[in-house]
Amino acid sequence: MTMGDALRAPAASSTAFPAAEPRETYGPVAGGHGARLLRIGADDARRVLVVVPPRGYGANVFLPVARDLVRALPDLQVWAVDRRQQQLADLGGFAGDLATARTYYLQGRHHKAAADTAGAAGWGLAELLDDVRLAVREAGAGGRQVILGGHSLGGLTALAYAAWDFDGRRGAEDLAGLMVLDGGPYHAYRGAGIPTGITLDQARAALAGIEGGAVFEEGMSAALGLGDEPEAGAVWWQLAARHALADPHGPAELAHALPDAFAIGRPLTNAGLFGLIADTLAPQLGHAIQSGRLTDTGDWLDLGPSPLARIAQAYAGDSERSAREWYSPSRAMLDYHGVIGFADSEVARLLGLRLWHTHALDVPVYVFESNFARGTVGEAARELAKNTRIPSLALHSDFSMLHQDILFAVPERNSFLKTAVPFVESVTARS
């Protein structure tokens, strides 16, 4: 099936996942400092799953899997968090037609004013968790049950929240359960070749660099091969996704502007170009997904568990939301290094990270791992169970899946969905 066929066909489903369109809204976190929420599902649901995106990603990355979850669990609403740095993205060029968007983003550089970015030097984990707490407490209003989760470093964020001290109150007291997808503490990312943890001297040097002006990470766009500017990768993905949805089989309107690493020397369709970026030439395990392949004509053929149309629907976004962040504060990544040991360490204290209740963690935890870290996510989860008071650990592995398949695979080929639904139901029953 080509991408165009997928767009015309009914959404893939089974008897367990009826294809009803859930309600979706997007707006600010009440009382927050720019963080926003994508809410999917019925407002009168009795339970809410609040999810935090991976590093460098926005709330819209959860769009397909959140829709599937609330179809399977009609009494569940999913709230995906957009960190406050998303307000710095200049998405206004996506408000018009595709020609306008191409001109806006490919023929100019669009940044927020320096005055808008000045405060971002201090946007670390503490600020994120304050925003998440506002969302969690709003979600739990009226006695609703709240599960907190996240993908990749978003999963570590959820665990940090549970162990965090909020003015003498443990974050875990707000939660009925935790859901960690391809992430975690300790050595969870070792199998993916991702170094974690830092020394005191390294932390001091990083703080000095941030104070000296290294406010945003520069590596995300470069890692994607789409440019050196921090926002280049996010802009390219959103532009390519919107073109792929609008005219999947038409000649690629963006081909002339492709960076050299993606110029393959033959014609592409709009779907083929987006597939090239999202799948064929994805450079790192953290961005890897199994969608399909280019055809001889430069079109896209879906073969894997994650159809390109589902990926494009998330990344297309609109003039308010995106599946990628334009700017990722360096302080946030520094703080993740400070909490990866999941202990009140010297580095954590230097950084002001209130990780004071790790051993007291006492809510059920669900962990899912793909082949992303080749088993070290599961190893870290078992260590977490030994070091805390969690009453149960639901650990599930599917090494046939890639890191991003968790978010985009169709329900009948997504082991996360098949195991997450029983976990949510078990937490409800326990409560």
Secondary structure, DSSP 8 states (H G I E B T S, - for coil): -BHHHHHHS-----TTS------EEEEE-TT-SS-EEEEES-TT-SEEEEEE--TTB-GGGGHHHHHHHHHH-TTEEEEEEE-GGGGGS--GGGGS-HHHHHHHHHSS-----HHHHGGGGG-SHHHHHHHHHHHHHHHTGGG-EEEEEEETHHHHHHHHHHH-EETTEEGGGG-SEEEEES--STTTTGGGT------HHHHHHHHHHHHTT--B--HHHHHHTS-SSTTHHHHHHHHHHHHHHH-TTSB-TTGGG--GGG--SS--BHHHHHHIIIIIT--SGGG----EEE-TTS-EEE-SSS-HHHHHHHHH--SS--SB-S--BHHHHHHHHHHTT-S--HHHHHTT-----STT--S-EEEEE-STTTTHHHHHHHHHHHHS--S-EEEEE-TTS-TTHHHHS-GGG-HHHHHHHHHHHHHHHH-
